[in-house]
Structure formats: structure tokens, C-alpha cells
Amino acid sequence: MIKVEDVSHVAFLAPDLNQMEAFLNDFGLRTSRVDQRLYARGLGPAPYLHTTELGEPGLAAIGFRASSVDDVEALGKAERVPPQQVERPGGGVMVTLVDPDGFLIEVIAGQQFDDGFPLPESVAWNSARRKGRLRDVRRTGEGASRVVRLGHCVLSVSNFRRAEAWYKERFGFITSDEIAASDDVSVGAFMRCDRGDIPTDHHSLFLVEGPQGVGLHHAAFEVLDLDDLMRGHERLKANGRAAHWGVGRHVLGSQVFDYWRDPWGNTLEHWTDGDLFTAADGSRKAPLSDLLALQWGPAPPMAS
């Protein structure tokens, strides 16, 4: 077992790179092309967060970032899969595995990160508790959201316990919230990376067994803040993009969310203000009713 430190990227196939690029630009990602492959990055230091190659539309792979090249090599040895040098922006060394449901999982380390892009200065909020902005105005401006990083992926699986064991045994995930359908049956888990004392997202991976069948449920990208999420919402709406669910605040993970569909129906999420935990914070069980429960926002679509 190794301990991955974050989700790295999500890879798709699509029949038209121009359409995908236009959507990703509206979504708030910066795109470039190398050898007939579309790469999209955020404002953070990672060389890419989302990739697209030509093909029948759908998910191609999910990537996790390992702590070191040594970990990737150890994983490759244990799985009898030789590590490969990555010929993509940022380089690195990667092992590709196949999970029990056929998802391709790319585990990468040794990428060259840059300094990213400067984040806009934070403007203080004025609340009833604290007046932090004095003699100044707040303006969100117009444009796409400023995506910073990929935060998590959600997979619909055929057998939750089998998938949970596979991911935990290889990558060291810790359950944050297990979704209990009854005292004896659980159907999913929000799982975070084990980074010891370093706080990490409530979940980098969520596995769920349900009636929707096997597939990618969504990939979620962190944006600057609530104003930035709403700025992006208006941009996507004005450009006729397909809204899926939002804006609201989840119970599990606590993040404010806004879900959209790309031109082929893949769901991508903008989110901000999620929970952070360390390894010492342990795990809990949550009832099935909490899975789609909201603190505020619109009811979930019937087929989410």
C-alpha cells in the first residue's frame, strides 16, 4: 500500500476537441493542445487537471498523485505493472491500473509543477459579526469562474465493499463518512487521503453503489470563493450551458456546489468552502438521507 496525496486529473474522450475546449473555457479552465490532446489547467501549479482525446465520448481515466516516484515504482512492482515515463505537460512517472469495475486509474508522481497564476486579491466580507471591508466596494466582475484545482471524483460502482477494499488497500484512503442504508448495509463512502497531520479535503474520492450503474458520477473543481462560483454560474448560464444542480450547500463535506454538464453529458462541479480533516479525525457513519441532503439550495434532480 502507498498513500496518495491528492486526486491529480480526470481524462475524457470526446468526438470534437473544439466543442470541449469552448465548454472548458466557459467553465474556467485554461486550455492548450499537444499532439491532438486537449489539456486544461487551473490557476494552481499542476500542469493539467482535465484532458481530452478524440474518441467515443466518455471517461478515459482518473489520476491520483503519489508522494514520490519511489511510491509509484513500489506500486508498480506490487501490481506487476511497469512504471512509464509520462509524455505529457509536466512529465513524471506513472503506473496505470484497472479497478474492479474497469476504470483506468493513473497514479503519477515526479511531475514538474510551476508557480501557477496569481490569485486575485481577497476582498473582505462585511457581516453582522465583523465589518472587514471599509471605505471600499465589492465587485465580482464578469467572466468564468477561476478554477484553482481538481478536488474530487465520484464513481458509481457495481459493488461498494469490493471497490472500497481495492482503493484502500492500494492508496491508503480513509473513510470520512460511510453511507449506511441500514444497520448492516452500506452503499458508499466519502474517502479522504491519509496525509497524517496535514489537513486534507473531506473527500478526494466518493464511491457509491446505486441504481445508476457503473460510471463517472462527476468530477469537482475548486474555485476561489462563493462570489467566484456565482460569477461562473452566470457565465455558463449566459452561454447556454446545461445546468445540472445548484447552487446549494451539501451536508456531507459542507461545500457550496454548482453542477454543470459538458456537451456530452459528463457532469463537472464547481465547489468552494469544503471541510478539511486530518488522519486523526477518524471516520463516521451517516444515514442514507444525508447523501443528497442540503443545508440550503434546490432539491436534487431525479436522476442525479
N, C-alpha and C positions, 0 to 999 in steps of 0.2 A: 504493500500500500504506500502511495505517496499522498501528499496533501496539496491539492491545487489551491491557488490563492485567489482566483477570480475566474469568472467567465470571460473569455477572450473575444470571440467573434461568432457570428452566425452567417452561414453561407447558403445561397439560394441559386436555383436555376430559373431562368425566365427566357421567353422567346424573343424579347425585344429589350435590348440594353438601354435604348433611348428613353423608352417609357419608364423603365425602372429608375434611371438617373433623374428624370424630371420629378418623379414622386419623392425620391430620397432628398433632393434639394428642397422641395416643399416641406419635407419632414424635419429638415435642419441638419442634414449630414453633408459633408464636403466630399465630392466625388472626383475620381481620376480613373484612367483606364491604362492597363498594362496587358499586352498580349491578349486582346479580346476578353479581358476580365475586368469587371467594374468593381472598384474599391471605394468604400465610403468610410470616412473617419469623422470623429467628433473634435471638439476643441481640446480634449485631453492629449496625452503624449503617445497613445497607442497608434501604430501606423494604419490600422483599419479596424473597423468594428463590424462591417457588413460587406459581403462580397456577392457578386452575381456573375454567373457564366451562362452562356447560351444553352438552352435545352428546354425540355418539357417543364412547366412551372412546378415548383415545389421546393422543399427543404433539401439542401445538399449535405450540410454538416453543421455541427455545433462545436465550438472550440473552447477549451479551458486552458488557462495559463498556469503552468507549473512554476515552482520556485526557482528551479535551476535546470540546466542541461543534464546534470547528473541524475536528477529525478526522472527526466524523460528517458534517459538511457536505461535506468533501473526498471522503469515501467515496461519499456520495450523488451528487455531481457525476460522479465517475468511473464509477459504475454506472448513471447516469441515472435515479436514484430520488430523488424529492424528500424531504428530511427532514420529519418530522412532530413537532409538539408532542405530548408524551405526556400523556394524561389518565388518569393512574394515581397512586397514592400516590408522592410524591417528584418527580413531574413529569419533566422532562428533554426531550431531543430524540433522535429515533430514526429509523434507516433500517432497513427490512425487506428482506432479500434471500432468494433461494431458491437452495439449493445444488444440485449436480448430481443428487442423489437426491430432491429435492423437499422437504427440510427447510426450514422457515422459520427464518431467522436474524435476530434483532433485535439491532442494535448501538446502544447507548444511551450518552449522556453528559449531564452537567449535572443529574443528579438531586440533590435535597436530601437529604442524609444527616443523621441525628440523632446523639445521643451513644450510642445503643444502651442496653442494660440492663447493670447492674453484674454482672460475673462473680464467682461465688463465690470466696472466698479460696483460694489453692492451699495444700494441706496437704502437707508434705514426706513423701517416701517414705523408709523405712528399708530399706537394702540391706546386703549383706555388705561393700560398699565404703565406705558412708557412712551414718551414723545422723543424719538430719536432723530427725527428729521425736522430741523428748524430753519426757517428763512430760505427754504428751497422747495422745489417741486418734484413730483414723481411722474416720469413719463416712460411708458414701456416701449414706445416706438412701434413701427410696423416691420413685419418680416417673419421669417421662420423662427421656430424655437432654436435656441443654442444648445444642441446636444453635446454633452461632455463625454459620456462613456456608456458602454453597454452594462446593464445592471443585472439582468437575469433572463433565463429562458424557462418556459413551461412546456413540458412534454406530456401528452396523453399516451398512456402505456396500456398494454394488454393485461399485465399482472403487476400490481403495485409492489408487493413484497419481493418479487423476483427482481424487478428493476431497482428498488431501493437497495437491496443487497449488492447488486452489481456495482452501483455507483459508490456506495460507501466503502466497499472492500477495496476499490481501486484508487479512490480520490479523497477519502477521508472526510466526507461530508458529515455535518452534524445536523440532526433534525431540530428545527426551531419550533414548528407546530405540526403535529401529526393530525390528520383529519379523520376523526372517528365517526363511522356511520352507525356504530353500535358499540357496546362494551367489548365485543370480541372481533369486530371487523373494522379495519381502517382502509381508506381508499386513496390516500395520498399523503404527501408530506412536503412542507416548505423546508428546504435544506440550505444551510449556510456553510461557507468554507471554514475550516479549522485553522485559524491564524493565531492561536494562543491568546495572548493578551491584547492583540491588535483588534479593535472593533471592526466588524465586517457586516455587510448587509444581512438583514433578516433572512433573505434567501437569494442565492445565486442560481438555484435550480429548484423547480417545483415539479414533482411527479404526481400524476393523478390518473386513476383508473376510473373510467366512466363510459357512458353510452356513446360519446362522440367518436370512439375508435382511436386507433393509433395515429399519431401525427403531432406536428408542432401546434401548440395552442397559441403561443405568442412569444415574441422577444421584446424586451423592455429596455428603454434607453433613458438615462437620467439627464434632465435638463437643469438649467440654472436655478430656477425657483418657480414659485406659483405664477408670478406675473409672466415669466418667460413661457411657461406651459400654456397660459391663456393667449399670449401673443401668437404662439404657434397654432393653437386651435383656430384662431381667426384666419390665419394664413391658409391652412388646409381647407377650411370651410369655404373661403372665398374662391379657391381654385378648384372647387368641385370634387374634392377627395372624399372617399367613402368613410364616413364616421361609423364607429362600431359601438363604443360605450364610453360615456364620460360626459362631463367631468365629475369626479367624485373622490371620496377618501375611503380606502379599504379599512377593515378592522384588522385583519392579519397582515402585518407589515406596516400598516398605518399610512402608506404612501398615498399622495394625491395622484390620480391616474387620468389618462385620456387615451383611448384606444382607437386606432385607425387601420383601414385595410389598404394594402398596396394594390396595384392594378390586377393582380391575380388572386386576391383574396387572402393573402398572408396577413396576419394581424401583428402590428407593431404598436408598442405603447410608449407614450411619454409619461415620465413619473418624476416626482420630487418629494422630498421630506419623508424618507423612509426610516424605519427603525434600524439601529445598529446594536450588535451584541458581540461579546467575546465568547471564547470556548467555555469559560466558567459559568455562563448564564444558563447552560443546560437546555432541556427540551420540555415541551408541554404537549398535552393533547387538547384539541379543540373540537367542538361538535361540528357536524356537517353543516349546520345552519350558519356557522361563521365563515364558510368558504367563500360565499358571494355576498356576505353581509357588508353593509356600508355604514360609516358614521354619518355621511351625508352624500347625496347625489342621486342620479336616476336609477331605477331598478335595472338589473341586468337584462340584456336581450334574451329571448327564449332559447336561442341556440348560440351560446357564448363560447 
